Amino acid sequence: MNLHRDYSALDRDGVRFEPDPARPLALFAPDPEYRPTAVLEVEPEPRFRLLIKNETSRLGLPAFKALGGIYAVSRLVGERWYRETGEHLPVAELNRPDVRRFAGRLTFVCASAGNHGLAVARGARRIGASARVHLAETVPEAFVERLAGEGAEVRRSGSDYEASVDVAMQDAESSGAMLLADGSWPGYLDPPALVMEGYTLIAEELREGFARNSAWPDRVYLQAGVGGLAAAMTYMIRSNWPVQPEVIVVEPEAAPCLRESHSAGRLVRVHGPESVMGRLDCKVPSLLALDVLGRSADRFITVSDTAAERAVERLGQFGVATTPSGAAGLAGVLGDGGFAHGRRSLILATEASV
């Protein structure tokens, strides 16, 4: 596996993201903590409906990322088990004592702005493996405490998220641990594709709910850091939603890596100040996400830190406590014409307030 990040021209012929939400559902459905998250519908202006998918709690963790990290860890342990034993391991047998002993030999390494690390740590703990999470200096100390509570080893690594990714890659290469990044690049696609496959459950929950009440949105605003969530959502929307909305990708003004990479036709590292949208402040996109969004998203827009902070306040008025990262979708709505008459827009509140 090539862990070196390559910023060469985008070769879409080598990129394949073909998820099946039935696979993560098979893992999570028996879990008593799993249930579809709520969709809150509010009317902030006459004849305008705002649909809020509330991802501030997932499987006991404070963000949607629980779906990706836990699922990917389970799948990767199963794949390693098959390579060494020749036995295909059903998800129902992941907690077998011999499987847990096997997983106890494995360590998962990742870089995180907080929530991905929590998901990887929880996934490792559930199956008996270890986790080591590299955090940039900008990540709040609250995440260090939460990660320690999940049994993870935590290291402060670098001044920003990109630096912590580089350190995590070096760690995996030198220690033999399994790198589980949520970003992807040429030569490193399969683990992040599993993370993204876990996220497809969100789109499936929405599709099933909209099919029951026929309340399909005409616009969907998806915040993006490296772009995994936005791409997983967009892939599923384009694949099987019978009513097609406009899909708008929302990035911080300080880190429009998807927009700039899409314009350039290759992975581009952008430069900008630190954003209050810490979980979105990513300067290089995921190759898988860029491919999906470049093909299927309608528009890329940016929002300021001030706009995101105002969106936090507005979501608080609707009873949703989140962060500037979690409220970026609403900031996108407000900056993209606001609450236009006759519109039904969908956003995701992606994390709880720290």
N, C-alpha and C positions, 0 to 999 in steps of 0.2 A: 504493500500500500504506500502510495506516495504522499507524504505529509508536507511536502514543500508546496507553498502556495504560489501558483503561477498566475501572473497577470497578463497572459498573452491574449491574442484575439479569441473571441468567443466561438467555440466550435460546437454548435448546437447538435450536430449529428452524433456526437458522443455522449449526449446528456439524455437520460431517460428517467422520468418520474411518473410511475404508473401505480399509484397507491390503491389499496382496497380497504375502506373503512371497516369492513367486516373483520379484518384481522385484529386491529386494536380493540374492537368491541368484544371479540371473543375473550380477550385478556381481562377487560374491565367489567364486563357484564356481571360476573359472579361476585364482584367486590361489593360488599355492603355500603362502601363509601361512594360508589359510582352512581350518579344520576345525572340526567341532562340538566345543565344550568338554566336558570330562568331567563326569559325574555320579557323585559319591562317595556310596556308601550305607554308613551306619554304624548301629550299634545301641547307643546310649548307655544305654538301659535295656532290660530284658527285654521282648520283644514290642513294642518301639517302633522304627520305622525312620525315620531322618533322611536325606533325600536332599539333597545339596548340589551345586547346579550351580555349578561353579567358573569364574567369569568374571574371575579375576585376571590372565589373559593372553588378549588378543584381537588377532589380526592384528599381533602385535608390540607392542601397547600394553597398559597395565596395567589395563584395565577394559572392561566391556561397551560403553561409549560409542563405541568404535571403529566399531561397526556403524552407529551413527546418523550421526555426523558425516561419515565418509568417504562413505557412501551419499548423504547429502543434498547434499554438495558436488558429487558427480558428476552427480546429477539436475539440480541448478540450473544447472550449466554447460551440460548438454544442452538444457535449456529455453531458456536465453539464446541458445544457438547457433541453435535453431529459430526463435526470434523474429527474429533478424537475418538468417538465411540461407534459411529455409523448408525446411531439410533436417532430417528426423528422424534423430537420431544414435544408432545402436545402441551398447550399452555396449562392444562389442568394438572400437569405433573411437574411443574416448575418447583414446587415445594417438597418434592421427594427428598429424603435425607441424603441420598447419594448425589443428587443434583446440587443441593445446598453445600455439601462438602466440596464438590467440584468448583462451584462458584466462589467458595472461600479462597481459592487460589488466585482469583482475578481481581484486578484493580482497574477501575474506570477513572480516566483523567479528563478534565474539561476546563475550559475557561468560561467565565460567566459574568454577566452583569448582575447576577443575583438569583433569578428564578430558574434558569436552566440548571444551575448548579444544585439548587434544592431538589429539582426533579430527578437529576442523575443520582444524587445522594440517596433519595428515597427509594429509587429503583434498585440501587445496589443493596441497600439495607433489607429490602423486601426479599431479595433472593439469596442473601448471604455473602455478597461480594463487598469489596471496599471501594471507596471513592476519594479522590483527591481533586480539590477545586481550586483553581487559580483565579484570584480576584484582583482587579486593578485597584489602585489607591483611591479611586473616586467612588468605589462601591460603599454604600453605608455600612457602618459597623453592625447594624441590626442583622444583616445577612450573614456575617461571620458567626453570630450567636445562633442563628437558625440552622446554619449548616452544621455547626458543631452538635446541635441537638439531633441532627439526622445521622450523626456518626461519621461525618466527613472530615478528612484532614483538609485544612484551609491554609492557603499560602497567598500572601500579598505579592503580586507579580506584575510590576510595570506601572506606568503612569496612566495608561488608558486601556480600553478593552482590547484593541489590536495588539498591544504589547503583551497582554496576558494570554492571548491566543498563541502568540509566538512562543512564549514560555511553556505553555501546556503542550505544544507540539514537540518541543525539545525534551520535555519530561517524558512523554510517551516513547520517543525514540531511544532515550538513554536507559529507561527503566523497564521497558517491555510491557508497560501498562497499555490498556486499550483506550485510544483517544475517542471520545464521544463529543464531537463538536456539533453545534447546531448550524454552523455555516459549512459550505462546501466549495470545492475548487477542483480543477482538473486533477484526476488521480485520487481524489477523496470525495466519494459521492454516496456510498451505500449507508454508512451510519447516519449522516444527516437526513437521508431520504427516509429512514425509519422514524426519526424524530418528527419529520413533517407528516408522515403517514399517521402518526398518533393524533396530530392536530386535525386531520380530516373528520374526526368524530364531531367536531364543532359544527362544521357545515352540514353534516348529516342530521344532527339534532335539529338544526334550523330548517332544513328541507322538510323533515317529517312534520314539524310544527306548522310551517306555512302551508303544507299540503292539506292539513286538517282544517285550517281556518281561512285559507285563500288570501292571506294578508301578505302577499309577496312584496318585498321592497322594490322600488325602482332605482335606488342608488345604494351601494354598499361602500362604506369608507373603512379601509383597512390600514392600520398603522404598521410601520415596518422599520425594523432595525437591519438585520441581515436579510430579512424578507421571508423567513420560513413560514410563519403563520399566514401572511398575506398570500403567498403562493399556494399553500395547501388549500386555503379557502377558495381562491380563485379557480384552481384546478377543479374542485368539486362543483362549484357554481356552474362553470362552463360544461362540465360533464353531464350533470343530471338534474339541474334545476329547470323545470319546464317553463318558468317565467324568468327571462334573463334581465338582470339589472345592469346598470352602468357600474363598473368597478373602478374605484378611485384609490390609489395607493398614497398614503400620507406619511411623509418623512419630516424629521426636524430640519429647519433651515441650516443647522450646523452640520448635518450629515446626510445629504441627499445622494447617497451612494448608488441606489438603484436607478434613480433618474439619470444620473450622470453616466453610469455604466451602460444603461440602455441607449443613451444618445451616442456613446462612443462605440458600441458594438463589442465591448470587451469589459472584463472586470477592471474597475477603476478605483483607486484609493483616493478618497476626497479628504480635504483638510478643512478644519473649522474649529471654533472654540468648543469648550465643553458645554453640553446642553443639559438643562434640567430634566429632559426626557432621557434619563440615564440608561434605561433598558433599550432605548432606540438609538443611542448615540454610537452608531457603528459606522466606521469609515470605509469598509469594504463589504460588498454584498455577498450572499451565497450564490454560487453559480447555478444551482438547481432553481433557486427562487428567481434569479434574473431571467433564466430561460422561460419559466412558466409565465412570469409577469410580462416579459417582453412580448410574448405571443398573445396574451389573453387579457391583461388589464387595459382599461380604456385611457386612464390618465394618471400622471404622477404629479402630486402637489406637495408643497412644503408648508409648515406652520412654524411660527415663532415660539420661543419659550413663553413669552407673555400670553400668547393665545392659548397655549396648553394649560397654563396656570388658571386662566379664566374658565377654561372648559372644566377643570377640576371643581371649581366653585359651582358651576352650573349643574354638573352631575350630582354634586352634593345636595342640591335642591331637589333632585329626583330620588334621593335616598341611596345613592351609590357613592361609596367612599373609595376613591382611587387616587392615582398619582398623575403627574403630567404625562408620563408614558401611557398610562392606562386611559387617559382622556384625550389622546391625540386624535382619535377618530372624530370625536365631537368638535375638536378644534378645526378639523378639516371641514366639517359641515358648516360651521360658523364662518369660516373664511372662504367658502366656496358658494357664496350667494345666500348663506344663512338659511332660515326656515322659510323656503319658498312655498307659496301656496300650491296645494295639490300634490305635494311630494310625500313619499314615505321612505325615509332613509334608515338604514341599518348601521349601527356601530357596535364595536366590541369594547367593553370596559375590561381590559386585559389583566389587571392586577389590583390587589388590595393596596390601600395606603400603607406606606412603610412606617 
